Amino acid sequence: MIVHPIPPLYNSESKTLILGSFPSVKSREAAFFYGHPQNRFWAVIAAVLQKDKPQTVDEKKELILSNNLALWDVIAQCEIEGSADSTIKDVKANDLGVIISNSCIDRIIVNGKTAEKYYNKYTLPKTGIKAICLPSTSPANAAWSLEKLVEAWKIIR
C-alpha cells in the first residue's frame, strides 16, 4: 500500500480545486504535484493563465494560489505498479472536507478519466459537488496535443 505523500495545496481564497488521481513515481520523488517532466500540467496551466511556465516548486505554488486554485488528488492510498493508473486497486480516498471547509471551493475539476472514476465512486457522495472532467495532462494521453489541452483547460480561468 502506497500512501499519498503530498499535502493539499490551497488557501482561504481558493475557488477551484483541481484533482488528479494519485501522484506518479516522479511526483512522489519530487514531493510535489505533476513532477514528471513529460507531464504537461504546468505548461497547460501557465498557458491558460497567460503566465510563464513555473520551474520551481515555489513558483508552482505561487501560480496555483495566486489564481485562486487548489491542487490535490482523489486517492489517499492505494496499490499501484509504478505510475500506471490502470494498475490502481485497494483505493482509499482523500477527505476533501478539510479543503472545502477552509476555502471558497465551489468547483472541482478532475484531471482525466481515472480521477473522475474514483472521485465519482468515493468522493462525490460526500461533497455533493459534481466534478468537471478535463482531458488528462499525462504523457500517456498522447491523443491530446498541448494546444488541444490548453483549449480544453481554459474553463479554469
CNS distance restraints for C-alpha pairs under 8 A (distance, minus, plus):
assign (resid   1 and name CA) (resid  77 and name CA) 6.56 0.50 0.50
assign (resid   1 and name CA) (resid  78 and name CA) 5.36 0.50 0.50
assign (resid   1 and name CA) (resid  79 and name CA) 4.88 0.50 0.50
assign (resid   1 and name CA) (resid  80 and name CA) 7.86 0.50 0.50
assign (resid   2 and name CA) (resid  77 and name CA) 5.44 0.50 0.50
assign (resid   2 and name CA) (resid  78 and name CA) 5.54 0.50 0.50
assign (resid   2 and name CA) (resid  79 and name CA) 6.03 0.50 0.50
assign (resid   2 and name CA) (resid  80 and name CA) 7.45 0.50 0.50
assign (resid   3 and name CA) (resid  76 and name CA) 6.12 0.50 0.50
assign (resid   3 and name CA) (resid  77 and name CA) 4.35 0.50 0.50
assign (resid   3 and name CA) (resid  78 and name CA) 6.87 0.50 0.50
assign (resid   4 and name CA) (resid  22 and name CA) 7.16 0.50 0.50
assign (resid   4 and name CA) (resid  23 and name CA) 7.14 0.50 0.50
assign (resid   4 and name CA) (resid  28 and name CA) 7.88 0.50 0.50
assign (resid   4 and name CA) (resid  75 and name CA) 7.34 0.50 0.50
assign (resid   4 and name CA) (resid  76 and name CA) 5.13 0.50 0.50
assign (resid   4 and name CA) (resid  77 and name CA) 5.60 0.50 0.50
assign (resid   5 and name CA) (resid  28 and name CA) 6.56 0.50 0.50
assign (resid   5 and name CA) (resid  31 and name CA) 6.72 0.50 0.50
assign (resid   6 and name CA) (resid  28 and name CA) 7.48 0.50 0.50
assign (resid   6 and name CA) (resid  31 and name CA) 5.84 0.50 0.50
assign (resid   6 and name CA) (resid  32 and name CA) 6.08 0.50 0.50
assign (resid   6 and name CA) (resid  33 and name CA) 7.49 0.50 0.50
assign (resid   7 and name CA) (resid  72 and name CA) 7.38 0.50 0.50
assign (resid   8 and name CA) (resid  70 and name CA) 7.52 0.50 0.50
assign (resid   8 and name CA) (resid  71 and name CA) 5.94 0.50 0.50
assign (resid   8 and name CA) (resid  72 and name CA) 4.87 0.50 0.50
assign (resid   8 and name CA) (resid  73 and name CA) 7.95 0.50 0.50
assign (resid   8 and name CA) (resid  99 and name CA) 7.74 0.50 0.50
assign (resid   9 and name CA) (resid  61 and name CA) 7.37 0.50 0.50
assign (resid   9 and name CA) (resid  65 and name CA) 7.81 0.50 0.50
assign (resid   9 and name CA) (resid  70 and name CA) 5.42 0.50 0.50
assign (resid   9 and name CA) (resid  71 and name CA) 5.08 0.50 0.50
assign (resid   9 and name CA) (resid  72 and name CA) 6.51 0.50 0.50
assign (resid  10 and name CA) (resid  14 and name CA) 5.87 0.50 0.50
assign (resid  10 and name CA) (resid  65 and name CA) 6.42 0.50 0.50
assign (resid  10 and name CA) (resid  69 and name CA) 6.86 0.50 0.50
assign (resid  10 and name CA) (resid  70 and name CA) 4.45 0.50 0.50
assign (resid  10 and name CA) (resid  71 and name CA) 6.62 0.50 0.50
assign (resid  10 and name CA) (resid  99 and name CA) 7.05 0.50 0.50
assign (resid  10 and name CA) (resid 103 and name CA) 7.47 0.50 0.50
assign (resid  11 and name CA) (resid  65 and name CA) 6.83 0.50 0.50
assign (resid  11 and name CA) (resid  68 and name CA) 7.99 0.50 0.50
assign (resid  11 and name CA) (resid  70 and name CA) 7.47 0.50 0.50
assign (resid  11 and name CA) (resid 102 and name CA) 7.41 0.50 0.50
assign (resid  11 and name CA) (resid 103 and name CA) 6.06 0.50 0.50
assign (resid  12 and name CA) (resid 102 and name CA) 5.77 0.50 0.50
assign (resid  12 and name CA) (resid 103 and name CA) 4.03 0.50 0.50
assign (resid  12 and name CA) (resid 104 and name CA) 6.40 0.50 0.50
assign (resid  13 and name CA) (resid  65 and name CA) 7.91 0.50 0.50
assign (resid  13 and name CA) (resid  68 and name CA) 5.62 0.50 0.50
assign (resid  13 and name CA) (resid 103 and name CA) 5.79 0.50 0.50
assign (resid  13 and name CA) (resid 104 and name CA) 5.87 0.50 0.50
assign (resid  14 and name CA) (resid  65 and name CA) 6.84 0.50 0.50
assign (resid  14 and name CA) (resid  67 and name CA) 7.82 0.50 0.50
assign (resid  14 and name CA) (resid  68 and name CA) 4.09 0.50 0.50
assign (resid  14 and name CA) (resid  69 and name CA) 4.92 0.50 0.50
assign (resid  14 and name CA) (resid  70 and name CA) 5.75 0.50 0.50
assign (resid  14 and name CA) (resid 103 and name CA) 5.56 0.50 0.50
assign (resid  14 and name CA) (resid 104 and name CA) 5.52 0.50 0.50
assign (resid  14 and name CA) (resid 105 and name CA) 5.92 0.50 0.50
assign (resid  15 and name CA) (resid  68 and name CA) 5.41 0.50 0.50
assign (resid  15 and name CA) (resid  69 and name CA) 5.88 0.50 0.50
assign (resid  15 and name CA) (resid  70 and name CA) 7.39 0.50 0.50
assign (resid  15 and name CA) (resid 103 and name CA) 7.01 0.50 0.50
assign (resid  15 and name CA) (resid 104 and name CA) 4.83 0.50 0.50
assign (resid  15 and name CA) (resid 105 and name CA) 4.00 0.50 0.50
assign (resid  15 and name CA) (resid 106 and name CA) 5.70 0.50 0.50
assign (resid  15 and name CA) (resid 107 and name CA) 6.62 0.50 0.50
assign (resid  16 and name CA) (resid  68 and name CA) 6.68 0.50 0.50
assign (resid  16 and name CA) (resid  69 and name CA) 4.91 0.50 0.50
assign (resid  16 and name CA) (resid  70 and name CA) 6.10 0.50 0.50
assign (resid  16 and name CA) (resid 105 and name CA) 5.44 0.50 0.50
assign (resid  16 and name CA) (resid 106 and name CA) 6.36 0.50 0.50
assign (resid  16 and name CA) (resid 107 and name CA) 4.90 0.50 0.50
assign (resid  16 and name CA) (resid 108 and name CA) 5.75 0.50 0.50
assign (resid  16 and name CA) (resid 109 and name CA) 7.18 0.50 0.50
assign (resid  16 and name CA) (resid 156 and name CA) 7.39 0.50 0.50
assign (resid  17 and name CA) (resid  69 and name CA) 5.90 0.50 0.50
assign (resid  17 and name CA) (resid  70 and name CA) 4.55 0.50 0.50
assign (resid  17 and name CA) (resid  71 and name CA) 5.79 0.50 0.50
assign (resid  17 and name CA) (resid  72 and name CA) 7.53 0.50 0.50
assign (resid  17 and name CA) (resid 105 and name CA) 6.43 0.50 0.50
assign (resid  17 and name CA) (resid 107 and name CA) 6.33 0.50 0.50
assign (resid  17 and name CA) (resid 108 and name CA) 4.79 0.50 0.50
assign (resid  17 and name CA) (resid 109 and name CA) 6.07 0.50 0.50
assign (resid  18 and name CA) (resid  69 and name CA) 7.30 0.50 0.50
assign (resid  18 and name CA) (resid  70 and name CA) 6.00 0.50 0.50
assign (resid  18 and name CA) (resid  71 and name CA) 4.99 0.50 0.50
assign (resid  18 and name CA) (resid  72 and name CA) 6.53 0.50 0.50
assign (resid  18 and name CA) (resid  73 and name CA) 7.86 0.50 0.50
assign (resid  18 and name CA) (resid 108 and name CA) 5.98 0.50 0.50
assign (resid  18 and name CA) (resid 109 and name CA) 4.71 0.50 0.50
assign (resid  18 and name CA) (resid 110 and name CA) 5.75 0.50 0.50
assign (resid  18 and name CA) (resid 111 and name CA) 6.93 0.50 0.50
assign (resid  19 and name CA) (resid  71 and name CA) 5.99 0.50 0.50
assign (resid  19 and name CA) (resid  72 and name CA) 5.06 0.50 0.50
assign (resid  19 and name CA) (resid  73 and name CA) 4.58 0.50 0.50
assign (resid  19 and name CA) (resid  74 and name CA) 5.99 0.50 0.50
assign (resid  19 and name CA) (resid 108 and name CA) 7.36 0.50 0.50
assign (resid  19 and name CA) (resid 109 and name CA) 6.16 0.50 0.50
assign (resid  19 and name CA) (resid 110 and name CA) 4.77 0.50 0.50
assign (resid  19 and name CA) (resid 111 and name CA) 5.99 0.50 0.50
assign (resid  19 and name CA) (resid 115 and name CA) 6.84 0.50 0.50
assign (resid  20 and name CA) (resid  72 and name CA) 6.52 0.50 0.50
assign (resid  20 and name CA) (resid  73 and name CA) 4.45 0.50 0.50
assign (resid  20 and name CA) (resid  74 and name CA) 6.22 0.50 0.50
assign (resid  20 and name CA) (resid 110 and name CA) 5.97 0.50 0.50
assign (resid  20 and name CA) (resid 111 and name CA) 5.04 0.50 0.50
assign (resid  20 and name CA) (resid 112 and name CA) 7.30 0.50 0.50
assign (resid  20 and name CA) (resid 115 and name CA) 5.40 0.50 0.50
assign (resid  21 and name CA) (resid  73 and name CA) 5.17 0.50 0.50
assign (resid  21 and name CA) (resid  74 and name CA) 5.20 0.50 0.50
assign (resid  21 and name CA) (resid  75 and name CA) 5.86 0.50 0.50
assign (resid  21 and name CA) (resid  85 and name CA) 7.74 0.50 0.50
assign (resid  21 and name CA) (resid 111 and name CA) 7.50 0.50 0.50
assign (resid  21 and name CA) (resid 114 and name CA) 6.10 0.50 0.50
assign (resid  21 and name CA) (resid 115 and name CA) 4.23 0.50 0.50
assign (resid  21 and name CA) (resid 118 and name CA) 7.50 0.50 0.50
assign (resid  22 and name CA) (resid  73 and name CA) 5.66 0.50 0.50
assign (resid  22 and name CA) (resid  74 and name CA) 6.82 0.50 0.50
assign (resid  22 and name CA) (resid  75 and name CA) 5.56 0.50 0.50
assign (resid  22 and name CA) (resid  76 and name CA) 7.61 0.50 0.50
assign (resid  22 and name CA) (resid  85 and name CA) 7.92 0.50 0.50
assign (resid  23 and name CA) (resid  27 and name CA) 5.43 0.50 0.50
assign (resid  23 and name CA) (resid  28 and name CA) 5.94 0.50 0.50
assign (resid  23 and name CA) (resid  33 and name CA) 6.67 0.50 0.50
assign (resid  23 and name CA) (resid  34 and name CA) 7.19 0.50 0.50
assign (resid  23 and name CA) (resid  73 and name CA) 7.50 0.50 0.50
assign (resid  23 and name CA) (resid  83 and name CA) 7.54 0.50 0.50
assign (resid  24 and name CA) (resid  28 and name CA) 6.13 0.50 0.50
assign (resid  24 and name CA) (resid  34 and name CA) 7.53 0.50 0.50
assign (resid  24 and name CA) (resid  35 and name CA) 7.62 0.50 0.50
assign (resid  24 and name CA) (resid  36 and name CA) 7.33 0.50 0.50
assign (resid  24 and name CA) (resid  82 and name CA) 7.29 0.50 0.50
assign (resid  24 and name CA) (resid  83 and name CA) 4.65 0.50 0.50
assign (resid  24 and name CA) (resid  84 and name CA) 7.94 0.50 0.50
assign (resid  25 and name CA) (resid  29 and name CA) 6.17 0.50 0.50
assign (resid  25 and name CA) (resid  82 and name CA) 6.17 0.50 0.50
assign (resid  25 and name CA) (resid  83 and name CA) 5.64 0.50 0.50
assign (resid  26 and name CA) (resid  30 and name CA) 6.10 0.50 0.50
assign (resid  26 and name CA) (resid  34 and name CA) 7.95 0.50 0.50
assign (resid  26 and name CA) (resid  35 and name CA) 5.41 0.50 0.50
assign (resid  26 and name CA) (resid  36 and name CA) 5.12 0.50 0.50
assign (resid  27 and name CA) (resid  31 and name CA) 5.74 0.50 0.50
assign (resid  27 and name CA) (resid  32 and name CA) 5.44 0.50 0.50
assign (resid  27 and name CA) (resid  33 and name CA) 5.60 0.50 0.50
assign (resid  27 and name CA) (resid  34 and name CA) 5.60 0.50 0.50
assign (resid  27 and name CA) (resid  35 and name CA) 4.07 0.50 0.50
assign (resid  27 and name CA) (resid  36 and name CA) 6.10 0.50 0.50
assign (resid  28 and name CA) (resid  32 and name CA) 6.72 0.50 0.50
assign (resid  28 and name CA) (resid  35 and name CA) 7.73 0.50 0.50
assign (resid  30 and name CA) (resid  35 and name CA) 6.00 0.50 0.50
assign (resid  31 and name CA) (resid  35 and name CA) 7.90 0.50 0.50
assign (resid  32 and name CA) (resid  57 and name CA) 7.15 0.50 0.50
assign (resid  33 and name CA) (resid  71 and name CA) 7.85 0.50 0.50
assign (resid  33 and name CA) (resid  72 and name CA) 7.78 0.50 0.50
assign (resid  34 and name CA) (resid  39 and name CA) 6.30 0.50 0.50
assign (resid  34 and name CA) (resid  41 and name CA) 6.54 0.50 0.50
assign (resid  34 and name CA) (resid  42 and name CA) 7.52 0.50 0.50
assign (resid  35 and name CA) (resid  39 and name CA) 7.43 0.50 0.50
assign (resid  38 and name CA) (resid 138 and name CA) 7.50 0.50 0.50
assign (resid  38 and name CA) (resid 139 and name CA) 5.79 0.50 0.50
assign (resid  39 and name CA) (resid 137 and name CA) 5.94 0.50 0.50
assign (resid  39 and name CA) (resid 138 and name CA) 4.89 0.50 0.50
assign (resid  39 and name CA) (resid 139 and name CA) 5.35 0.50 0.50
assign (resid  40 and name CA) (resid  44 and name CA) 5.99 0.50 0.50
assign (resid  40 and name CA) (resid 137 and name CA) 5.07 0.50 0.50
assign (resid  40 and name CA) (resid 138 and name CA) 6.42 0.50 0.50
assign (resid  40 and name CA) (resid 139 and name CA) 7.06 0.50 0.50
assign (resid  40 and name CA) (resid 146 and name CA) 7.20 0.50 0.50
assign (resid  41 and name CA) (resid  45 and name CA) 6.10 0.50 0.50
assign (resid  41 and name CA) (resid 137 and name CA) 5.22 0.50 0.50
assign (resid  41 and name CA) (resid 138 and name CA) 7.51 0.50 0.50
assign (resid  42 and name CA) (resid  46 and name CA) 5.98 0.50 0.50
assign (resid  42 and name CA) (resid  53 and name CA) 6.27 0.50 0.50
assign (resid  42 and name CA) (resid  54 and name CA) 6.88 0.50 0.50
assign (resid  42 and name CA) (resid  60 and name CA) 7.73 0.50 0.50
assign (resid  43 and name CA) (resid  47 and name CA) 6.08 0.50 0.50
assign (resid  43 and name CA) (resid  53 and name CA) 5.63 0.50 0.50
assign (resid  44 and name CA) (resid  48 and name CA) 6.07 0.50 0.50
assign (resid  44 and name CA) (resid 137 and name CA) 7.82 0.50 0.50
assign (resid  44 and name CA) (resid 146 and name CA) 6.99 0.50 0.50
assign (resid  44 and name CA) (resid 149 and name CA) 6.69 0.50 0.50
assign (resid  44 and name CA) (resid 150 and name CA) 5.20 0.50 0.50
assign (resid  44 and name CA) (resid 153 and name CA) 7.33 0.50 0.50
assign (resid  45 and name CA) (resid  49 and name CA) 6.09 0.50 0.50
assign (resid  45 and name CA) (resid  53 and name CA) 7.99 0.50 0.50
assign (resid  45 and name CA) (resid 150 and name CA) 7.58 0.50 0.50
assign (resid  45 and name CA) (resid 153 and name CA) 7.66 0.50 0.50
assign (resid  46 and name CA) (resid  50 and name CA) 5.76 0.50 0.50
assign (resid  46 and name CA) (resid  51 and name CA) 4.87 0.50 0.50
assign (resid  46 and name CA) (resid  52 and name CA) 5.83 0.50 0.50
assign (resid  46 and name CA) (resid  53 and name CA) 5.08 0.50 0.50
assign (resid  46 and name CA) (resid  54 and name CA) 7.38 0.50 0.50
assign (resid  46 and name CA) (resid  63 and name CA) 7.84 0.50 0.50
assign (resid  47 and name CA) (resid  51 and name CA) 6.22 0.50 0.50
assign (resid  47 and name CA) (resid  52 and name CA) 7.54 0.50 0.50
assign (resid  47 and name CA) (resid  53 and name CA) 7.53 0.50 0.50
assign (resid  47 and name CA) (resid 150 and name CA) 6.63 0.50 0.50
assign (resid  48 and name CA) (resid 150 and name CA) 5.97 0.50 0.50
assign (resid  48 and name CA) (resid 151 and name CA) 7.80 0.50 0.50
assign (resid  48 and name CA) (resid 153 and name CA) 6.86 0.50 0.50
assign (resid  48 and name CA) (resid 154 and name CA) 5.48 0.50 0.50
assign (resid  48 and name CA) (resid 156 and name CA) 7.95 0.50 0.50
assign (resid  48 and name CA) (resid 157 and name CA) 7.15 0.50 0.50
assign (resid  49 and name CA) (resid 157 and name CA) 6.78 0.50 0.50
assign (resid  54 and name CA) (resid  59 and name CA) 5.15 0.50 0.50
assign (resid  54 and name CA) (resid  60 and name CA) 5.30 0.50 0.50
assign (resid  54 and name CA) (resid  63 and name CA) 7.39 0.50 0.50
assign (resid  55 and name CA) (resid  59 and name CA) 6.37 0.50 0.50
assign (resid  55 and name CA) (resid  60 and name CA) 7.03 0.50 0.50
assign (resid  56 and name CA) (resid  60 and name CA) 6.24 0.50 0.50
assign (resid  57 and name CA) (resid  61 and name CA) 6.12 0.50 0.50
assign (resid  58 and name CA) (resid  62 and name CA) 6.14 0.50 0.50
assign (resid  59 and name CA) (resid  63 and name CA) 6.15 0.50 0.50
assign (resid  60 and name CA) (resid  64 and name CA) 6.33 0.50 0.50
assign (resid  61 and name CA) (resid  65 and name CA) 6.05 0.50 0.50
assign (resid  62 and name CA) (resid  66 and name CA) 5.66 0.50 0.50
assign (resid  63 and name CA) (resid  67 and name CA) 6.39 0.50 0.50
assign (resid  64 and name CA) (resid  68 and name CA) 6.69 0.50 0.50
assign (resid  64 and name CA) (resid  69 and name CA) 5.10 0.50 0.50
assign (resid  64 and name CA) (resid  70 and name CA) 6.36 0.50 0.50
assign (resid  64 and name CA) (resid  71 and name CA) 7.71 0.50 0.50
assign (resid  65 and name CA) (resid  69 and name CA) 5.54 0.50 0.50
assign (resid  65 and name CA) (resid  70 and name CA) 6.71 0.50 0.50
assign (resid  73 and name CA) (resid  94 and name CA) 7.25 0.50 0.50
assign (resid  73 and name CA) (resid 115 and name CA) 7.69 0.50 0.50
assign (resid  74 and name CA) (resid  93 and name CA) 5.71 0.50 0.50
assign (resid  74 and name CA) (resid  94 and name CA) 5.64 0.50 0.50
assign (resid  74 and name CA) (resid 115 and name CA) 6.28 0.50 0.50
assign (resid  74 and name CA) (resid 118 and name CA) 6.70 0.50 0.50
assign (resid  74 and name CA) (resid 119 and name CA) 5.93 0.50 0.50
assign (resid  74 and name CA) (resid 123 and name CA) 7.64 0.50 0.50
assign (resid  75 and name CA) (resid  91 and name CA) 6.53 0.50 0.50
assign (resid  75 and name CA) (resid  92 and name CA) 5.97 0.50 0.50
assign (resid  75 and name CA) (resid  93 and name CA) 4.35 0.50 0.50
assign (resid  75 and name CA) (resid  94 and name CA) 5.39 0.50 0.50
assign (resid  75 and name CA) (resid 118 and name CA) 7.53 0.50 0.50
assign (resid  76 and name CA) (resid  91 and name CA) 7.58 0.50 0.50
assign (resid  76 and name CA) (resid  92 and name CA) 5.55 0.50 0.50
assign (resid  76 and name CA) (resid  93 and name CA) 4.92 0.50 0.50
assign (resid  76 and name CA) (resid  94 and name CA) 4.53 0.50 0.50
assign (resid  77 and name CA) (resid  90 and name CA) 7.96 0.50 0.50
assign (resid  77 and name CA) (resid  91 and name CA) 5.99 0.50 0.50
assign (resid  77 and name CA) (resid  92 and name CA) 5.27 0.50 0.50
assign (resid  77 and name CA) (resid  93 and name CA) 6.96 0.50 0.50
assign (resid  78 and name CA) (resid  88 and name CA) 6.43 0.50 0.50
assign (resid  78 and name CA) (resid  89 and name CA) 5.85 0.50 0.50
assign (resid  78 and name CA) (resid  90 and name CA) 5.22 0.50 0.50
assign (resid  78 and name CA) (resid  91 and name CA) 4.60 0.50 0.50
assign (resid  78 and name CA) (resid  92 and name CA) 6.34 0.50 0.50
assign (resid  79 and name CA) (resid  87 and name CA) 7.62 0.50 0.50
assign (resid  79 and name CA) (resid  88 and name CA) 5.62 0.50 0.50
assign (resid  79 and name CA) (resid  89 and name CA) 5.23 0.50 0.50
assign (resid  79 and name CA) (resid  90 and name CA) 5.94 0.50 0.50
assign (resid  79 and name CA) (resid  91 and name CA) 7.28 0.50 0.50
assign (resid  80 and name CA) (resid  84 and name CA) 6.86 0.50 0.50
assign (resid  80 and name CA) (resid  85 and name CA) 7.28 0.50 0.50
assign (resid  80 and name CA) (resid  87 and name CA) 5.34 0.50 0.50
assign (resid  80 and name CA) (resid  88 and name CA) 4.65 0.50 0.50
assign (resid  80 and name CA) (resid  89 and name CA) 6.69 0.50 0.50
assign (resid  81 and name CA) (resid  87 and name CA) 5.84 0.50 0.50
assign (resid  81 and name CA) (resid  88 and name CA) 7.39 0.50 0.50
assign (resid  84 and name CA) (resid  88 and name CA) 7.30 0.50 0.50
assign (resid  85 and name CA) (resid 114 and name CA) 6.82 0.50 0.50
assign (resid  93 and name CA) (resid 118 and name CA) 7.84 0.50 0.50
assign (resid  93 and name CA) (resid 122 and name CA) 6.33 0.50 0.50
assign (resid  93 and name CA) (resid 123 and name CA) 7.09 0.50 0.50
assign (resid  95 and name CA) (resid 123 and name CA) 7.77 0.50 0.50
assign (resid  96 and name CA) (resid 100 and name CA) 6.20 0.50 0.50
assign (resid  96 and name CA) (resid 123 and name CA) 7.85 0.50 0.50
assign (resid  96 and name CA) (resid 127 and name CA) 7.68 0.50 0.50
assign (resid  97 and name CA) (resid 101 and name CA) 5.82 0.50 0.50
assign (resid  97 and name CA) (resid 127 and name CA) 7.65 0.50 0.50
assign (resid  98 and name CA) (resid 102 and name CA) 6.23 0.50 0.50
assign (resid  99 and name CA) (resid 103 and name CA) 6.02 0.50 0.50
assign (resid  99 and name CA) (resid 105 and name CA) 7.73 0.50 0.50
assign (resid 100 and name CA) (resid 104 and name CA) 6.89 0.50 0.50
assign (resid 100 and name CA) (resid 105 and name CA) 5.64 0.50 0.50
assign (resid 106 and name CA) (resid 129 and name CA) 7.81 0.50 0.50
assign (resid 107 and name CA) (resid 129 and name CA) 7.18 0.50 0.50
assign (resid 107 and name CA) (resid 131 and name CA) 7.15 0.50 0.50
assign (resid 108 and name CA) (resid 129 and name CA) 7.06 0.50 0.50
assign (resid 108 and name CA) (resid 130 and name CA) 7.17 0.50 0.50
assign (resid 108 and name CA) (resid 131 and name CA) 4.88 0.50 0.50
assign (resid 108 and name CA) (resid 132 and name CA) 6.31 0.50 0.50
assign (resid 109 and name CA) (resid 131 and name CA) 5.39 0.50 0.50
assign (resid 109 and name CA) (resid 132 and name CA) 4.77 0.50 0.50
assign (resid 109 and name CA) (resid 133 and name CA) 5.88 0.50 0.50
assign (resid 109 and name CA) (resid 134 and name CA) 6.91 0.50 0.50
assign (resid 110 and name CA) (resid 115 and name CA) 5.67 0.50 0.50
assign (resid 110 and name CA) (resid 116 and name CA) 5.70 0.50 0.50
assign (resid 110 and name CA) (resid 119 and name CA) 7.95 0.50 0.50
assign (resid 110 and name CA) (resid 131 and name CA) 6.31 0.50 0.50
assign (resid 110 and name CA) (resid 132 and name CA) 6.10 0.50 0.50
assign (resid 110 and name CA) (resid 133 and name CA) 4.87 0.50 0.50
assign (resid 110 and name CA) (resid 134 and name CA) 6.17 0.50 0.50
assign (resid 111 and name CA) (resid 115 and name CA) 6.15 0.50 0.50
assign (resid 111 and name CA) (resid 116 and name CA) 7.49 0.50 0.50
assign (resid 111 and name CA) (resid 133 and name CA) 6.33 0.50 0.50
assign (resid 111 and name CA) (resid 134 and name CA) 5.45 0.50 0.50
assign (resid 111 and name CA) (resid 135 and name CA) 6.20 0.50 0.50
assign (resid 111 and name CA) (resid 136 and name CA) 4.98 0.50 0.50
assign (resid 111 and name CA) (resid 137 and name CA) 6.97 0.50 0.50
assign (resid 112 and name CA) (resid 116 and name CA) 6.38 0.50 0.50
assign (resid 112 and name CA) (resid 133 and name CA) 6.13 0.50 0.50
assign (resid 112 and name CA) (resid 134 and name CA) 5.67 0.50 0.50
assign (resid 112 and name CA) (resid 135 and name CA) 4.90 0.50 0.50
assign (resid 112 and name CA) (resid 136 and name CA) 3.96 0.50 0.50
assign (resid 112 and name CA) (resid 137 and name CA) 7.50 0.50 0.50
assign (resid 113 and name CA) (resid 117 and name CA) 6.01 0.50 0.50
assign (resid 113 and name CA) (resid 133 and name CA) 6.93 0.50 0.50
assign (resid 113 and name CA) (resid 135 and name CA) 7.46 0.50 0.50
assign (resid 113 and name CA) (resid 136 and name CA) 7.28 0.50 0.50
assign (resid 114 and name CA) (resid 118 and name CA) 6.41 0.50 0.50
assign (resid 115 and name CA) (resid 119 and name CA) 5.88 0.50 0.50
assign (resid 116 and name CA) (resid 120 and name CA) 5.97 0.50 0.50
assign (resid 116 and name CA) (resid 131 and name CA) 7.32 0.50 0.50
assign (resid 116 and name CA) (resid 133 and name CA) 6.21 0.50 0.50
assign (resid 117 and name CA) (resid 121 and name CA) 6.23 0.50 0.50
assign (resid 118 and name CA) (resid 122 and name CA) 5.88 0.50 0.50
assign (resid 118 and name CA) (resid 123 and name CA) 7.40 0.50 0.50
assign (resid 119 and name CA) (resid 123 and name CA) 4.86 0.50 0.50
assign (resid 119 and name CA) (resid 124 and name CA) 5.95 0.50 0.50
assign (resid 119 and name CA) (resid 131 and name CA) 7.82 0.50 0.50
assign (resid 120 and name CA) (resid 124 and name CA) 5.01 0.50 0.50
assign (resid 120 and name CA) (resid 125 and name CA) 7.47 0.50 0.50
assign (resid 120 and name CA) (resid 131 and name CA) 7.95 0.50 0.50
assign (resid 121 and name CA) (resid 125 and name CA) 7.65 0.50 0.50
assign (resid 122 and name CA) (resid 126 and name CA) 7.69 0.50 0.50
assign (resid 123 and name CA) (resid 127 and name CA) 6.26 0.50 0.50
assign (resid 124 and name CA) (resid 128 and name CA) 5.25 0.50 0.50
assign (resid 124 and name CA) (resid 129 and name CA) 6.11 0.50 0.50
assign (resid 124 and name CA) (resid 130 and name CA) 6.47 0.50 0.50
assign (resid 124 and name CA) (resid 131 and name CA) 7.86 0.50 0.50
assign (resid 134 and name CA) (resid 152 and name CA) 6.86 0.50 0.50
assign (resid 134 and name CA) (resid 153 and name CA) 6.69 0.50 0.50
assign (resid 135 and name CA) (resid 141 and name CA) 7.98 0.50 0.50
assign (resid 135 and name CA) (resid 144 and name CA) 7.72 0.50 0.50
assign (resid 135 and name CA) (resid 149 and name CA) 6.81 0.50 0.50
assign (resid 135 and name CA) (resid 152 and name CA) 7.39 0.50 0.50
assign (resid 136 and name CA) (resid 141 and name CA) 6.27 0.50 0.50
assign (resid 137 and name CA) (resid 141 and name CA) 6.80 0.50 0.50
assign (resid 137 and name CA) (resid 149 and name CA) 7.21 0.50 0.50
assign (resid 144 and name CA) (resid 148 and name CA) 5.92 0.50 0.50
assign (resid 144 and name CA) (resid 149 and name CA) 6.20 0.50 0.50
assign (resid 145 and name CA) (resid 149 and name CA) 6.21 0.50 0.50
assign (resid 146 and name CA) (resid 150 and name CA) 6.14 0.50 0.50
assign (resid 147 and name CA) (resid 151 and name CA) 6.34 0.50 0.50
assign (resid 148 and name CA) (resid 152 and name CA) 6.27 0.50 0.50
assign (resid 149 and name CA) (resid 153 and name CA) 5.99 0.50 0.50
assign (resid 150 and name CA) (resid 154 and name CA) 6.22 0.50 0.50
